[in-house]
Amino acid sequence: MRNSKMCPKCGGEDIRRINGDADHISTANVIVLGAFKRVYVPRYLCISCGFMEEWIEEDDLKHFKTFPKVK
């Protein structure tokens, strides 16, 4: 939905971004990586059917390089 601007479930095009940042505490979506490091994860919501996706911003992907790979 982030890239296509279309819902993969219903084909709807009324997509909203819900920021995951600290300025919106009630909607904050956070991954805590340490005492002082957090990654805020935005969500994309289809208003037509309610389907939601979460995406890590490209600039934040580097923080996950040291995580173990899925086997």
Order of alpha helices (4+ residues) and beta strands (2+ residues): beta-beta-beta-beta-beta
